[in-house]
Amino acid sequence: MATNHYWKVWLKLNLLTADVDNDYIADVSTTGNTKRNEDLAREIVNEGSEIKYDTLLSVFNQRDRIVRQLLQQGNSVLDGCVHISPRVTGTWIGANAKFDPNVHKITVDTVPSVEMRDALAAVGVEVLGVKESAAYIGLVTDTATGLTDGSITAGDDILIEGDKLKIAPDGDPDAGVFFVDAAGVSAPVTRRLTENNPKRIIARVPALAAGEYTLRVVTRFSTSAITLKEPRMIEYDRKLTVQ
């Protein structure tokens, strides 16, 4: 299939293979914003659809609600983009083990549909080179489950790995680890950090409500003896989900 689109990627060190010095993973250099139902409705209208924007948006939102309900009922959902199926994570000790919300998590798996795989076959990759050593969050691990899929457990620790992450200086009221919800409300980590190093932070997740959050690290840490004049904000490029 002809290549009609290109994703630009930077290479950065693979944090999962600490014993290998020359192992890199690709970091897609996103040039656009996250698109939502409002954007999809506008695209359809711009393509010449006679269906009104408000009607489209209402249908999209209704569709999302029905998909969530079907998954709550234990169904899988397959559309033109992804196959979503229910899954319960965690280990079960003994044949008569019961569900324990402290050990097991209810989540979903998503797999590209045939149509999506065909669309991706038309995407090429342009390697921009090795990403400069900048402050970034490369991986978040839920220490309660060992998962790195974006699921986190309220009240338990997460391991944050990357570079230039150390929260500094001590006592800076603007610095810290924060969880930002969809409305932009920020919940700080108030418990003392178990580990606070440039490449690793272990932080206790606050008592967050179920939902999606953006992980944000704010610090004036610098590799020199002088801290930054202005706080640096570092966000994880993957949403974190509290079940």
Secondary structure, 3 states (H helix, E strand, C coil): CCCCEEEEEEEEECCCCCCCCCCEEEEECCCCCCCCHHHHHHHHHHCCCCCCHHHHHHHHHHHHHHHHHHHHCCCCEECCCEEEEEEEECCCCCCCCCCCCCCCEEEEEEEECHHHHHHHCCEEEEEEEECCCCCEEEEEEECCCCCCCCEECCCCEEEEEEECCCCCCCCCCCCEEEEECCCCCEEECCCCCCEECCCEEEEECCCCCCEEEEEEEEECCCCCCCCCCCCEEEECCCCEEEC
